């Protein structure tokens, strides 16, 4: 439908494969599957969950929210349910909200989900965006601990870039000013990522892995270099999954954890940025794998 090729896409984005949901499959369906998988990994049961936070910008309904539908599907017992729409940095925002709720003793155990069906909002005749977008979901289960494994969040926005990444009515298609986003990512992202590490109490040399928003391999690689993390473990799931917006960080983290690529109980830098234009990041410690 557009003038492109496999070679052109790989060279400019690093993307090799993507996954597109079935026509009748929704962002909610993806979220439910991710939540069930994360809950199974945690060893907990739905009755343990008292907070569900979903990050998405592609919900199929205005109300009820996806978190509410996830609650019903899991059989959770009257949890707090909320969706957050901060697009590509949404998961880091959602994780921060859940973490702060637990620290404030407003919740004990939460499921935090990033889910997107970007294919439903993609203009397949726009070469600048249709080669990027894909569908996915990922989830974390977090619970109260005497030794918290999530650092204080660093977050904010860039008002001058508010329209650089958007899905606007009436067309409701994904639009991106690629050059503006790339310029910001190359010139500004590393600074905010460093602030995230500083606020966590760690040094950059302590960070074992970087899991940033999987926007484009040509952004991820320079970010790692600018942070001096070329020898660290760097998530590059964009090559296999494309740009999945709020789902990209938990999806990449989950794959790496299940594959044994993340050392247990080690600090990992999460950093998201995109639509809004917003950014957010925190350092998390990897959970130990079940024997």
VEXDREN-2710 file (C-alpha; in Angstrom, 1 decimal):
% VEXDREN-2710
k/r/px/py/pz
1/UNK/0.0/0.0/0.0
2/UNK/3.0/2.3/0.4
3/UNK/6.4/2.7/-1.3
4/UNK/8.6/0.7/1.1
5/UNK/10.5/-2.6/1.5
6/UNK/11.7/-4.9/4.2
7/UNK/15.2/-3.5/3.8
8/UNK/14.0/0.1/4.1
9/UNK/12.0/-0.6/7.3
10/UNK/14.9/-2.5/8.9
11/UNK/17.4/0.2/8.0
12/UNK/15.4/3.1/9.4
13/UNK/13.6/1.5/12.4
14/UNK/15.3/-1.8/13.1
15/UNK/11.9/-3.5/13.0
16/UNK/11.9/-7.0/11.6
17/UNK/8.5/-8.5/12.7
18/UNK/5.3/-7.2/14.2
19/UNK/2.1/-8.7/15.6
20/UNK/-1.4/-7.5/14.7
21/UNK/-4.4/-8.5/16.7
22/UNK/-7.4/-10.2/15.1
23/UNK/-10.1/-7.9/13.8
24/UNK/-12.4/-9.0/16.7
25/UNK/-9.7/-8.9/19.3
26/UNK/-9.5/-5.7/21.4
27/UNK/-7.0/-3.9/23.7
28/UNK/-9.1/-5.3/26.6
29/UNK/-8.7/-8.9/25.4
30/UNK/-4.9/-8.3/25.2
31/UNK/-4.9/-6.8/28.7
32/UNK/-6.8/-9.7/30.2
33/UNK/-4.4/-12.2/28.7
34/UNK/-1.4/-10.2/30.0
35/UNK/-3.0/-9.9/33.5
36/UNK/-3.6/-13.6/33.7
37/UNK/-0.1/-14.4/32.7
38/UNK/1.5/-12.0/35.3
39/UNK/-0.8/-13.2/38.0
40/UNK/0.2/-16.8/37.3
41/UNK/3.9/-15.8/37.5
42/UNK/3.3/-14.0/40.8
43/UNK/1.8/-17.0/42.5
44/UNK/-1.1/-14.8/43.8
45/UNK/-4.8/-15.2/43.1
46/UNK/-7.4/-12.6/41.9
47/UNK/-8.7/-12.1/45.5
48/UNK/-5.2/-10.7/46.4
49/UNK/-5.6/-7.8/43.9
50/UNK/-7.0/-4.6/45.3
51/UNK/-5.9/-2.2/42.5
52/UNK/-5.8/-2.5/38.7
53/UNK/-4.2/0.3/36.7
54/UNK/-4.3/0.1/32.9
55/UNK/-2.2/2.3/30.6
56/UNK/-3.6/2.6/27.1
57/UNK/-4.5/5.1/24.4
58/UNK/-6.5/2.7/22.3
59/UNK/-9.4/1.6/24.5
60/UNK/-12.4/0.5/22.4
61/UNK/-14.9/2.1/24.9
62/UNK/-15.1/5.3/26.8
63/UNK/-16.8/3.5/29.7
64/UNK/-16.5/1.0/31.4
65/UNK/-12.8/1.2/31.4
66/UNK/-10.4/-1.6/30.5
67/UNK/-9.4/-2.0/34.2
68/UNK/-13.0/-2.8/35.1
69/UNK/-13.3/-5.4/32.4
70/UNK/-10.0/-7.0/33.5
71/UNK/-11.4/-7.1/37.0
72/UNK/-14.5/-8.9/35.9
73/UNK/-12.6/-11.4/33.7
74/UNK/-10.1/-12.2/36.5
75/UNK/-12.8/-12.5/39.2
76/UNK/-11.1/-10.0/41.4
77/UNK/-12.9/-8.8/44.6
78/UNK/-13.9/-5.2/44.3
79/UNK/-10.5/-3.7/43.4
80/UNK/-9.9/-0.1/42.6
81/UNK/-10.0/0.2/38.8
82/UNK/-8.5/3.0/36.6
83/UNK/-7.2/3.6/33.1
84/UNK/-4.5/6.1/32.4
85/UNK/-4.0/7.6/28.9
86/UNK/-0.4/8.9/28.6
87/UNK/0.3/7.0/25.4
88/UNK/3.8/5.7/25.0
89/UNK/5.0/6.6/28.5
90/UNK/1.7/5.4/30.0
91/UNK/3.1/2.2/31.6
92/UNK/5.8/4.1/33.6
93/UNK/3.1/6.5/34.7
94/UNK/0.7/3.7/35.7
95/UNK/3.5/1.9/37.6
96/UNK/4.2/5.1/39.5
97/UNK/0.6/5.6/40.5
98/UNK/0.3/2.0/41.7
99/UNK/3.5/2.2/43.6
100/UNK/2.5/5.4/45.3
101/UNK/-0.9/4.0/46.2
102/UNK/0.8/1.1/47.9
103/UNK/3.3/3.3/49.7
104/UNK/0.4/5.5/50.9
105/UNK/-1.3/2.3/52.2
106/UNK/-4.3/2.8/49.9
107/UNK/-3.6/-0.5/48.2
108/UNK/-1.7/-3.7/49.0
109/UNK/-1.3/-5.5/45.7
110/UNK/-1.8/-4.2/42.2
111/UNK/-1.8/-5.4/38.6
112/UNK/-0.3/-2.7/36.3
113/UNK/-1.0/-3.3/32.6
114/UNK/0.1/-1.6/29.3
115/UNK/-2.1/-2.6/26.4
116/UNK/-2.6/-1.2/22.9
117/UNK/-4.3/-2.1/19.7
118/UNK/-2.6/0.5/17.5
119/UNK/-3.5/-1.3/14.3
120/UNK/-7.1/-0.1/14.8
121/UNK/-5.8/3.5/14.6
122/UNK/-3.2/3.1/11.9
123/UNK/-3.4/4.8/8.5
124/UNK/-2.0/2.0/6.3
125/UNK/-1.3/4.6/3.5
126/UNK/1.0/6.7/5.7
127/UNK/4.5/5.3/5.3
128/UNK/5.9/7.4/8.1
129/UNK/3.8/5.6/10.7
130/UNK/2.3/2.4/9.3
131/UNK/5.8/0.7/9.3
132/UNK/6.0/1.2/13.1
133/UNK/2.8/0.3/14.8
134/UNK/1.7/-3.0/16.3
135/UNK/-0.5/-4.6/19.0
136/UNK/0.5/-6.0/22.4
137/UNK/0.0/-6.1/26.1
138/UNK/2.3/-6.6/29.1
139/UNK/1.7/-6.6/32.9
140/UNK/3.4/-6.4/36.3
141/UNK/2.1/-7.5/39.6
142/UNK/3.4/-5.4/42.5
143/UNK/2.8/-5.8/46.2
144/UNK/3.8/-4.2/49.5
145/UNK/7.2/-5.0/50.8
146/UNK/9.5/-3.9/53.6
147/UNK/12.2/-3.4/50.9
148/UNK/10.4/-1.6/48.0
149/UNK/11.7/-2.6/44.6
150/UNK/10.5/0.5/42.7
151/UNK/12.2/3.9/42.9
152/UNK/10.6/7.3/43.0
153/UNK/9.4/8.3/39.5
154/UNK/10.8/11.1/37.4
155/UNK/8.1/12.4/35.1
156/UNK/7.0/15.4/33.2
157/UNK/6.0/16.8/29.8
158/UNK/7.1/18.9/26.9
159/UNK/4.3/21.3/26.0
160/UNK/6.0/22.5/22.8
161/UNK/5.7/18.9/21.5
162/UNK/2.1/18.3/22.6
163/UNK/1.0/17.5/19.1
164/UNK/4.1/15.6/17.9
165/UNK/2.5/12.2/18.6
166/UNK/-1.3/12.1/18.5
167/UNK/-4.5/10.2/17.7
168/UNK/-7.1/12.9/17.2
169/UNK/-10.7/13.1/16.2
170/UNK/-12.4/12.9/13.8
171/UNK/-9.9/10.8/11.8
172/UNK/-8.7/8.9/14.9
173/UNK/-5.5/7.8/13.2
174/UNK/-2.0/7.7/14.6
175/UNK/0.0/10.7/13.5
176/UNK/3.7/11.3/14.4
177/UNK/6.1/14.1/13.6
178/UNK/9.0/11.7/13.4
179/UNK/11.8/14.3/13.1
180/UNK/10.6/16.2/16.2
181/UNK/10.3/13.1/18.3
182/UNK/13.7/11.8/17.1
183/UNK/15.4/15.2/17.8
184/UNK/13.9/15.3/21.4
185/UNK/14.9/11.6/22.0
186/UNK/18.5/12.2/20.9
187/UNK/19.0/15.5/22.7
188/UNK/16.8/15.3/25.8
189/UNK/15.9/11.8/26.8
190/UNK/19.2/10.9/28.2
191/UNK/19.1/13.8/30.6
192/UNK/15.8/12.8/32.1
193/UNK/16.9/9.2/32.2
194/UNK/20.0/10.2/34.3
195/UNK/17.7/12.2/36.6
196/UNK/15.7/9.0/37.1
197/UNK/18.8/7.1/38.1
198/UNK/19.9/9.9/40.5
199/UNK/16.5/10.0/42.2
200/UNK/16.7/6.2/42.7
201/UNK/19.8/6.4/44.8
202/UNK/21.8/4.3/42.3
203/UNK/24.7/5.3/40.1
204/UNK/24.5/4.7/36.3
205/UNK/27.2/2.1/36.8
206/UNK/24.9/0.1/39.1
207/UNK/22.2/-0.2/36.5
208/UNK/22.2/-3.7/34.9
209/UNK/19.7/-3.2/32.2
210/UNK/17.8/-0.5/30.2
211/UNK/14.2/-1.0/29.2
212/UNK/13.1/2.1/27.4
213/UNK/10.0/2.7/25.2
214/UNK/10.5/0.6/22.1
215/UNK/9.9/3.4/19.6
216/UNK/12.7/2.8/17.2
217/UNK/16.0/1.0/17.3
218/UNK/17.7/4.2/16.0
219/UNK/16.6/5.9/19.2
220/UNK/17.3/3.1/21.7
221/UNK/20.9/2.6/20.6
222/UNK/22.0/6.3/20.9
223/UNK/20.2/6.5/24.2
224/UNK/22.2/3.6/25.6
225/UNK/25.4/5.2/24.3
226/UNK/24.6/8.6/25.8
227/UNK/24.0/6.9/29.2
228/UNK/27.2/4.9/28.9
229/UNK/25.3/1.7/29.0
230/UNK/26.6/0.1/25.8
231/UNK/27.8/-2.9/27.9
232/UNK/24.6/-3.2/29.9
233/UNK/21.6/-5.3/28.9
234/UNK/19.6/-3.2/26.6
235/UNK/16.0/-4.1/25.5
236/UNK/15.6/-4.1/21.7
237/UNK/12.3/-5.9/21.5
238/UNK/11.2/-3.3/18.9
239/UNK/12.9/-5.5/16.3
240/UNK/10.5/-8.3/17.1
241/UNK/7.4/-6.4/18.2
242/UNK/7.4/-3.0/16.6
243/UNK/6.2/0.1/18.4
244/UNK/3.4/-1.0/20.8
245/UNK/3.1/2.3/22.8
246/UNK/2.2/1.7/26.4
247/UNK/2.7/-2.0/26.1
248/UNK/6.3/-1.8/24.9
249/UNK/8.1/-1.6/28.3
250/UNK/6.3/-4.4/30.2
251/UNK/6.3/-6.6/27.0
252/UNK/10.1/-6.2/26.6
253/UNK/10.7/-6.6/30.3
254/UNK/8.5/-9.7/30.5
255/UNK/10.3/-11.4/27.5
256/UNK/13.7/-10.7/28.9
257/UNK/12.7/-12.0/32.4
258/UNK/11.2/-15.2/31.1
259/UNK/14.2/-15.8/28.9
260/UNK/16.5/-15.4/31.9
261/UNK/18.2/-12.4/30.4
262/UNK/17.7/-10.2/33.5
263/UNK/19.8/-11.0/36.6
264/UNK/17.6/-11.5/39.6
265/UNK/17.3/-8.7/42.2
266/UNK/19.2/-6.2/40.0
267/UNK/18.4/-2.6/39.2
268/UNK/16.8/-2.0/35.8
269/UNK/16.0/1.5/34.4
270/UNK/12.6/1.9/32.8
271/UNK/12.1/5.0/30.7
272/UNK/9.1/5.9/28.5
273/UNK/8.4/8.9/26.3
274/UNK/5.9/9.9/23.6
275/UNK/2.4/11.1/23.0
276/UNK/1.4/14.1/24.9
277/UNK/4.3/14.9/24.9
278/UNK/5.1/13.1/28.1
279/UNK/8.0/11.1/29.7
280/UNK/8.3/9.0/32.9
281/UNK/10.9/6.6/34.3
282/UNK/11.9/4.7/37.4
283/UNK/14.4/2.1/38.5
284/UNK/13.0/-1.3/39.5
285/UNK/14.6/-4.4/40.9
286/UNK/14.0/-7.6/38.9
287/UNK/12.0/-10.3/40.7
288/UNK/13.6/-13.6/41.5
289/UNK/12.6/-16.4/39.2
290/UNK/10.6/-19.3/40.7
291/UNK/12.5/-22.5/40.9
END
